[in-house]
Amino acid sequence: MIHELAIGWAQVIVLLVAVQRIAETRLAKRNTQRLLAEGGVEHGAGHYPLFYALHGSWLLVLFLAVPPSAQPIWPLVALFVALQCGRIWVIASLGRFWTTRIISLPQAPLVRRGPYRWVRHPNYWVVTGEIAVLPLAFGAWWIAGVYTVLNAALLTYRIRMEEAALAPRRQGA
C-alpha cells in the first residue's frame, strides 16, 4: 500500500541512502572513465541498466510503501549502518579500481587487501545484506523478499561475467 507523502524514519533513511548512492555513482563514473582511458575493458555492460532499475526501484518502493509511522527495529538499523561500513571498506580497499561496472584493467594486479583477503565479491555480500535488512528494519518483509530474489538473479549473472573477466588475471597471479 502506498501512503500519503509524509516523512518518517524510513523516508529519512532512504533519502540518506539515495544521497550516498548518488555520490558513489559519481565516484564510480570517474573511476570508470579513468580505467577505460588506461586500457580497461568493460564486460557485461548489457545488464548494467537492470541494476540501476533494481536499486532505484528498491529505494522508491521503500520510500513510498513503508508507512511514515513505521517504527524502526533499531538493531536492524544498526546492522544496516554496519553494512555501510562494509561498503566503505570495500570502496577504500579497491581505491581507484572501484566502479559499479565490470571494468578489467589487464595489466593491473588483483586487489588482495581489505575484505578481498578473505572473500571474493565482498561488495555483493554487502549489497545483498542491505537489500534485505533495510526493509526488514521497518517490517517490510515483502520488499525484502521480492528485492532479494531479484538481486540474486542479477548477481548470479553478474558474478559469472565478472569471474570470466578476471579469469586471465587470476591465472597470471
N, C-alpha and C positions, 0 to 999 in steps of 0.2 A: 504494500500500500504506500502511496506517495502522500506525504504530509504537506501542509501549508509551509511556505518558505519561512522557516524560523531557524534560529541558531541555538544549538545545544552543544554539549561536549563533542558529540560525534562530528558535527559540522565543523567545529573549530579544528579538531584534529585532522579531518580530511583536507581542510584548506591549508593547514601547515604542511601536510604531506604533498599536496599539489605544488606548493611553492618549492619544496625540496626537490620534487621531480623535475620541475622546470629548470631549476639551477643545474641539476645533474644532466639534463638533456643538453644544455648549453656547453657544459664541460665535455660531454661525450662528443658533441659535434666538433668542437675544437680539436680534440684528440683524434677523432676520425680523419679530419682534414689533414692533420699533421702526419698521421700514419700513412695515408694514401699518398701524400707528397713524397714520403720517404721510400715508396715502393711497396707499401702494404697492399694486400689483395682482399677484397671483400668476398665473403662466401654466404650463400643462402639469403640474399637480400630480399627475395620474393616474400618471405614470411614476416619480414620486419613490420610492415603496417598492421599486421594482425596483433602484434604485441602492443603497439600504440592503442589500438582499438580495445584490447582486453584491459589494459591498465587504466586507460581513460574512463572506460565504462564502469570499471570496478569502483573508482573514486566517485563517479557521478551517481551510481546506484546507491552507494553508501551515504552520500550526501543527501539524496532525496528520499530514500526508503527508510532510513533509521529515524524514528521519531525524535524530535529535539528534546523531548522529555526523558529519553532513554538514559538511564544512569549507567555510567561506565562500570565495568568489572575491573577495578584498579590493578589487581595482579596481572591481568591480561594486557592492560595498557602498559604496565611496566615491562612486560615481555616484549611488547611491540617496540618500546624505546630501546630495549636491549638489542633487538633485531636491527634497529637503526645504527647502533654502534657497530654491529657486524657489517652492515652496509658500508659504513665509513672506513672500516678496517680493510675491506675488500678494495675499495676505491684507492685508498692510500697505498696498499700493497702493490697494486698494478700501476699506480702512478700514471705516467703519460701513455701507457698501453690500455688504460681503462676506457671502454666505449660500450655503448649499448648495441653495437653491431658486431658481427663476427669479422674482424679485420686481423689478418695474419701478416706479420712482417717477417718474411722468410729468414732474414739474417739475424733476427733478434733471438736471444736466449729465452727459454720459457721462464716465467716468473715462478720462483720456488720459495718465496718468503711469505710471511703473514699466514693466513689460513691455507694458502696453497701448499704449505709444507705437509699438511695432513689430508687434504681433501681436494678433489677436482671440482671445479664449478661451485665454489662456495657462495657466490652471489645468487645462484639459482636456489640454493638451500634457504638463503635469507629471504628471497622473494616469495618462495613457497610458504614460508612461515608467516610473512607479512599478510599475504592474501587470505590466509585462514584466520590469523589471530585478530586483526583489526575488526572485522565484522563480529567475531565471537565476543570481543570486548564490549559489544553493545547488544548482544543477544540475537544477532542477525545470522542465525545458523544457515538459512537458505543461501544467503550471499556467500558465506564462507564455502559452502558445499559446491555451489554452481561454479564459482570462480576458481576454486581449487582444481576441479575436474578440467575446466577449460585450460587453465595454466599448465596442468600436467600434460595435456595433449600437445600444446605448443612446445613445451620444454622437451618432450620426447623427440620431436623433430629437430629442434634447435641443437640439442646436445649431440645428436648424430652428425649434424652439419659441422659443429664446432670440433668434434673429435676428428672428423675427416680432414678439416683444415689444419689441425695441429699435428696430425699423424707424422708428416715428414719431419717436423721439428722435434717431435718426441724421439723418433728413430735416431736423429743426429745428436741427441743429448747424451 
